[in-house]
Every structure is written in C-alpha cells, then in structure tokens.
Amino acid sequence: MIRFLALLALTLSGLAGASAQGSAQGLKPPSDLVTASLVAEPAAIRPGEPFTVGIRMVMRPDWHVYWRNPGDSGLPPEVTWALPAGFTAGALDWPAPHRIPVAHLMNFGYEGETVLLAQVTPPETLAPGRPVTLKAHLSYLVCERECVPGTADLRLTLPVAQAGTSTGTNPQTRALFAQSRAAVPVPAPWPVRYGATKDRLTLTVEAPALTPDGVKAVAFFPYAETAIENAAPQDVRIDAAGLHLGLVRGNAEEPAPPTLPGVLTFEETTADGPVRRAYALGEAPAIAAPAADAPAVAPALPAEEDSLTLWSAVGLAFLGGLVLNLMPCVFPVLSIKVLSLVRHSGESPGRVRLHGLAYTAGVLAAFLGLAGLLIGLKGAGAGIGWGFQLQSPVVVAALAYLLFGMGLSLSGVVHLGGGIAGLGDGLTRRSGLQGSFFTGVLATVVATPCTAPFMGSAVGFALTQEPAVGLAVFASLGLGLALPFLVLTAWPPALRALPRPGAWMDTLKGVLAFPIYATAAWLVWVLAQQVGPPGLLAALLGLVLVGFAAWAWERSHGARPAWTWVARGMALVSLAGLAVLTLGLSQDRAAAVARQDGTEAFSQARLDTLVAEGRPVFVNMTAAWCISCQVNERTTLGSQAVREAFSARGVTYLKGDWTNQNPEITAFLARHGRSGVPLYLLYGGKGTPVVLPQILTAGTVLDALAALPAVPRSAALAPAER
C-alpha cells in the first residue's frame, strides 16, 4: 500500500507538472526521456539455434527506470513479444540495479543506460535466406521527481543463415552485449547463511577473501518487494569469517521468511581499478545465451508449447472448440440452440440449413471480433488475456442483465418480438436468420469463461503471432464450437427426426428459462467477487430494474394510448437507471487473496523463494468467472484425497486470482505460453514444472504428486495447522 501511494503521488505530480507547467519545467514526452531499441548479438541467426537479443534503454540524465523489484515506488519495465511462428523467447535477464533515493523513498533501478537480455530460439524448420522480423512492445515508467509512463513498439529484422554455417557476432553490438552480460548477477560462489530476529534480518556471506579495505559500496536488493525496509541503512561488517549485512525487516508482524533471495552488489578494488560485482543469493537467475557462434541450450519449455506451428495450433483450436460445447458455461446456450432448432423444424431443409449457416456466421463473427480486440489491445501494451472482458464488472453485469431478460422472455413475462432463439431474433420477422446469427454471438460470449482442453496452448500461441495468424487460430476455435449445430442442421436424417412445432413448446420454453436464470445467478456471484458488498447491492437492484422494465413494457401492450406511453416511459426510465447503476460499478474488492483452506496468495516473489529452497509448489491460476476453474477446485483440488496428498508431500499451494486484472498473473501466464486461465503447475523443487491438464481429475493430480517424495508429518503441516 505504501509503495502504491508513493507511486500514485509521483505519477500524479508528473502528470500535473506536465500539464500545468509544461514548457516552464521543460518536461518532455516519455519518448524524449527514454530511447528504446531492440538489438541482437549475432550478425545472422540459424535454424533451431538460440541467440541473444536485448531491450536497450537509454535514459535522459537524472531520469531512471526500474528493476524487477522497483523498491518503494515505481513499476518494472514489461516486454510483450510478437515473434514469428515457431519462435520462443525466454525470461528476461535483469542487470544488477542501483539504489536510487527519491525524497524519503529508496528505489531500485537504472540510470544512464541498461540492456535487458533475453534468449530467443527459432524453429528447426526456419527457412534460410529469408529475413525474419522480431517485434516487442515495451511499457515502462521513467522517473526523476516526476514519473511519466511510456511505451515503445520495437522491431528488428535479422537475416537467416544456413544451419551449420558460422555467423559470428555483430561487430556493432559486440561490446554492448559483453558489457550487458557482465552486469547480470551470477550465482554466489560462497556459502550464504541467513538469520532473523523480530525486527532485523542478517545475511552472512562466507567469503574470507574479502577484506574491509578491498570492498565498498555494498548493497543488497531482495526479489520480494516487502522483504526489507528499502530506505533503511544496510549495516555492513567484513571480518575473517566473511561479509555480514544487517537489514531492517519490512513487516515485523508477519513470520520471518526462511530465506532471502536477492542480489548482492559491491565494488572490489583490483589491480585494474574498482570493479562492481553482482551475485545472486538464494536463486540462480536465468543465464543469458552465449554468442551465436558458440554452443547453446534452448530454454526448457513444455513440449506442447515448444512444438506448436500454425497448423498444429489450428488443429488444437478446432478440437478445443468442439470440446467447448460440452463445457458447463455453454450448457445454458445449448438450451437456446435446441429450442431454436425445434422452432425451425417445420421449415424446409434448405431453410434449416440457412439457420445453421447463420448461427455459424454469428459464432465466427463474435470470435474474430473478440480476438481482434484482444490482439489490438495487447499490441497497444495492455496486459490482458482470453476472457479479459469478464474482468470488467460492467461487462459481467450487462451480461447478467441480458440473460435475466432472456429468461423472463422464455418464462412469458415479456415478449421480445416473435423470437425465442435469441434477442436478435426479434430484429426481423421476415426471415429469422438474424436470430440464429445472434444466438451464435451469444454462445461465444457466454463460452469465453471456459477454457477447454487443447484450447489454452492454441490461444497462447495465437496471441504471440502476427495478427493474421492469430485470427486464423481463433477462427478455427469458433468453427469447432459451431460445427455440431451446423452438422445437425445440414444432416437430413436429423432434420426428419425433429418434432414439429406445437403447443408443447410453451412448456419447454418455460423449462429452458431456468438454466438461463442459473447462469445469471452465477454471473452475479462473479460480480460479487469483483466489486464487494456495495457493488453487489447495486447489481441486485439492477435485476429488480430489469424485471420492472419487462413488466412495464408488457403492460403497455393492448392498453389505452395514454397508458401505453406511460408504461413504456416507466420501462425506459428503469433501463436508464439500470445503465447508471451498471456504469457506476467499480472493483473495490481487495486484490490479494487471503490464505484460506491451506492456500496462499500467489506472488512471483513467493514462488521464487519456494523454488530456490527446493520446496514443492502447486500453482493454481484461476478466476471467479472461469467455470472450468471453479469445477476443478470443487471436484478435484478441494477433495480430501488431494488435500491429504498435498500435505503428505509438503506441497505449498499458491493460488493466483485473475478475477480482476492483475499484471503479475498476466505476465506469469504469458511466460508459460498461456493467455487465460486455468493454468496448473507442479514444481517438484528444482527444474521445469509439470503442466497439468486444464480439466483435472483427482487421479491426474495424485499421479503427478506421487512422483514427489513424502515428507515427515511435522514438515508437512499446512500453514493453518502450525
């Protein structure tokens, strides 16, 4: 909270200074404060061989950007890659930062110039002779006394050489990459001991070769943002046992962490003058790739992500769309589709086939529209993923009201035109094809909270490619969702088996209203997770206004002209009030998820600490609006057998809540090739985590846990039991 308020004050002061004093202060746009570029180490790249690229940032004098842990205020730079098909990018290598005091705060970051390194791996099938273009979107916060947010779209075109040929390094960037790689911390070569009291932390580096006269400017930078009081003095003592560093704890009320991963820096006097050293303590950072003409190892990635091509992604998306028809979030819309098909069963086979094509067109249009919006927003630097619209309380509330109104129509409370297949069916009474089209649109919108098997990898791949490739993958996903209904309308035996319309349809309509009401109730529950009790009250009042508007509109039919206008006016006033209530919804729920049922709120710093200790960790990326996530948590992850297995093997359960926007979770998903939830990872201590399926069973989780060693009961107690 302190860091947020400090950042808010600095940012507002920068924006205010820019607008109120303008040229008097000489405050320039961010592009004049930071010059960013994308550079590569090799002169050319080769198929299948990793190479190193760098995000180079040159700051104006007295301005700075931030490290991965920005300190008391600020935000670290974020990089979103847009690479050619088959390319993968590894994690960023962060150079060692400097302490940057601002008023009473202490920030961690870079002044002058810095380069963030990353390893990129091209596919084995890359064709030589044809240049490739790498793209990256950089977002950053640059500060002096004021803070100014900025973005930059970077691109770099590289030639492709034949496999096995020597390419060498680019002479124009050779010195830059050598200097940048030297600034990246290396694992400490000495043993490190750690101690804690109520108010202080102690780091002891057993390096007897260090002497008080030969070492100065010692500083420690923790990976966790709240581990220490950043602005407090760091007490340094060097003796025959090594280097001792005393730190002030960040929050004395919380239990002391068992280790303190971070970066230790100091200046050491050598025969050639002072040299700055940087060592990673408690966690080995990602090591940048060597030069392109030296052997290198590709980053460890899940096999599914590493082998995806355009055609395999299209195939996975199609299968995911087919399975999506069976997911719980689509069930209510299935009832609408069934009723639509029965309603049109008395028409000619050609006419029914047109309804199938119209429904398919609606699904494809909605998928391509959502995908285009998502790709455009991500290209503009937004940290969002699939299902992003449901992170907006306004969208969730509007969808709940729409479905509630449709349920009232099915129940006979209000008649919207002559259509039942969807609200769009009332747009025209001449053909009814618009109704089938908008049923497809609605099916897509309601399906977005679910992630079917095969779908996560395909969507993650689509959002890292060129827009045309991404849209092709999403179109395949939509075709898979629409195909069963399309085949049903085009298959003559199925058409002959359909019953003819009759009076029984009124009863069926009333029955099918209840799945719609259930979906509206679920959406209101999602809204409660986003906006808290005050927003929930507003949402419930909105349902009352929807019901009143439907009742008033229905009363206007057949009434005297004067009463018709009064009733319709009351309905319109109710809808206007509904709009005001909906637009006033805000996300006032605390973003952090409290520990409950043996889980901990996810943070990258906490995960880094646990992995550095070699402890097993289960990561659950979820959201309240993700029905697949909720089903998995209640039927599998919450089962007694799975919880006992977690405890028996000392597994720490980290839960990331993506109900509202969370840039840290968005970045974590992107690093694992995903753009939406659910995502389940099991870290067995060291090494690459196991990626579990998106639809879990107790057997799947227990089999994965069986590979972990059991631990003594005293060490396996959940935090709540200790």
Disulfide bonds with the S-S distance in Angstrom:
Cys143-Cys147 2.05
Cys329-Cys450 1.99
Cys626-Cys629 2.28
